[in-house]
Amino acid sequence: MNLIRKPFGYEPIVTRDDLKKSSKKKVEKASDWKSVLARIWKLVDEQRFLLIIVLLLVVISSALALLGPYMIGIIIDDYITKSRFAGLSTIIGILVIVYVFLSVAMYLQNYWMIGISQQTIYRLRTGLFNHLQKLPVSFFDKRQHGELMSRMTNDIENVSQTLNSSFIQVFSSILTLVGTTVVMLLLSPLLTAITLVIVPFMYVAMRWITRRTSKLFKEQQQAVGELNGMIEETISGQRIVKAFSQESRMLEEFSKKSERLKRAGFWALIYSGFIPKVMNFLNNVSFTLVAAAGGVLAYYGQVTIGEIVIFTEYARQFTRPLNDLANQFNTVLSAIAGAERVFGIMDERVEIDEAMDNKDYKLKGNVTFEDVTFRYNQEEESPTIQHVSFHVDAGKTAALVGATGAGKTTIMQLLARFYEVNEGRILIDNIPMANLPRHTLRSQTAFVLQDPFLFEMTVKENIRYGKLNATDEEVLSAAKEANAHDFIMKLPNGYDTILTADGGEISQGQKQLLSIARALVADPALLLLDEATSSIDTVTELKIQEALERLMAGRTSFVIAHRLNTVRKADLVFVMKNGELIESGSQEDLLKQKGKYFEMMTNTKI
Ligand SMILES: Nc1ncnc2c1ncn2[C@@H]1O[C@H](COP(=O)(O)OP(=O)(O)OP(=O)(O)O)[C@@H](O)[C@H]1O
């Protein structure tokens, strides 16, 4: 059979075929590890001096770890076997001091290294988050949220783990291996060769085990990921699960995934549990070989008893760094690859405002599109927005109508400068948008979307999101104006009620009232509204309409209109089709034209 073994009824999940396949796969490596390390070094920043001290401490502790057994050899040869006791207490005292220093040096190197690594990771994490805030919307369009989350969490955690422990371990293991080999060679090349005899066996055994465990741990991680994904999905979508009576199917699927995790966990622990046992066994073999060969060599006067003791101690010290290095190798490589991915995001171009002259400019709200053409993907042949020109005077309302996919939302996104136009230009108060800093534009623009996003914070803080320094009175009066005050007062803690991230405990209509209050607090010059298509009860609908009218009064507003009433009240109506502005004018003018708008109206489709 092609399976490895089957104890406790668990089907092994690593077959020989799997191993053949996995051995062909390379360890994840950074393409330019030198520049990654140089950038991490830069992040270490003012703690570089401390890092150098840590490295010096590692050198000192590795030397002290070599010195201890060497001194024990001297004590045996020069004092114990010769029955010479004068000076013995002094050398034992020195030995105690060596071990005390060794412990202190190891404690300090660990303490400082954790400090350095946490500070470095703090800089990396906040640097990445800060960079993400400045990246254009187009960057997020191209990437999955899960992937970005993974950069922010897994990759950074990997780098953190490596800096915390692997860095010191790798450095000290190399020093210990080199130091031990050099001292052993100086004492007796023959005994050194006997000590090193076990190394190839150790390599083969470790390779045999790690090939299996790495595959199993990956499988385990994957199973945990899938299980978490499923838990998240079933919790957030539990209404749908219940509505379609899918509970038992979900449980069945969950059990399958859970079973896979159980099997992977079982085998991963079984194989990884072999490691210390095998190492211990080989250590004992080496110990026995050195003792036996040492005994023979001592009989012929080739080595002293003290030297045999030194060798047996060194043989014991030898396997640990070898084991550590083998364990750390992949961790370090994958952490460098993770750091490279993080730096890759940090190298993405951010939104830069070249023109800072108009920083404090107060918008009036005149909007002009001059022959604007825009493509989301530059490779696309037909642009999403094609040669669109219009003008809206400050304080007026423009309704955008057209079939789904016509480009209405895109016009709004261009108005907020989420994307740059490819041809033509947009002017605000006759200032080309490129000359208006994004912050100036966006801080005076408000969005009211169909499905408003609420943050996991209090109602008050959610309203204040539009203007962080708004007073409680301003928040209250905005909520009243937005017709939101009454329902807020009925919430368990009124304005201090904490909403969940998706605002699950309040209705869709109430969410919209909150987002209108948020826009009112911000007091913007430019309003971008996406009218809700979902049916909301008539009372709330009226409240929303009333609140919106108050919000729109005196501000330039662009509304993606789904209601006839909204279109009627608009000063201008823009009819979009396939990215083109095919008709524009007041509702009466358009009806008189008897064109596309008239056709839409007579078919009662907006
Ligand atoms: N981020 C994006 N990347 C690439 N293409 C996009 C993106 N957003 C929208 N599009 C495409 O641009 C076109 C116009 O979309 P837009 O959302 O502006 O239409 P819309 O008129 O607002 O439609 P709806 O009424 O359904 O919201 C569509 O074909 C859409 O697939």
The ligand as an ORCA input file, in Angstrom:
! r2SCAN-3c Opt
* xyz 0 1
  N     -13.433     49.294     -9.764
  C     -13.757     48.963    -11.001
  N     -12.842     48.369    -11.803
  C     -13.151     48.039    -13.070
  N     -14.360     48.259    -13.642
  C     -15.312     48.842    -12.907
  C     -15.061     49.222    -11.545
  N     -16.189     49.778    -11.058
  C     -17.107     49.755    -12.055
  N     -16.578     49.194    -13.159
  C     -17.261     49.030    -14.465
  O     -17.578     50.315    -14.964
  C     -18.845     50.322    -15.559
  C     -19.696     51.420    -14.963
  O     -19.965     51.103    -13.602
  P     -20.742     52.066    -12.611
  O     -20.678     51.429    -11.263
  O     -20.229     53.434    -12.750
  O     -22.223     51.962    -13.192
  P     -23.569     52.499    -12.568
  O     -24.227     53.277    -13.644
  O     -23.317     53.205    -11.289
  O     -24.358     51.143    -12.305
  P     -25.402     50.787    -11.124
  O     -26.619     51.564    -11.366
  O     -25.618     49.308    -11.324
  O     -24.711     51.093     -9.827
  C     -19.431     48.931    -15.369
  O     -19.269     48.228    -16.574
  C     -18.594     48.321    -14.276
  O     -18.445     46.935    -14.471
*
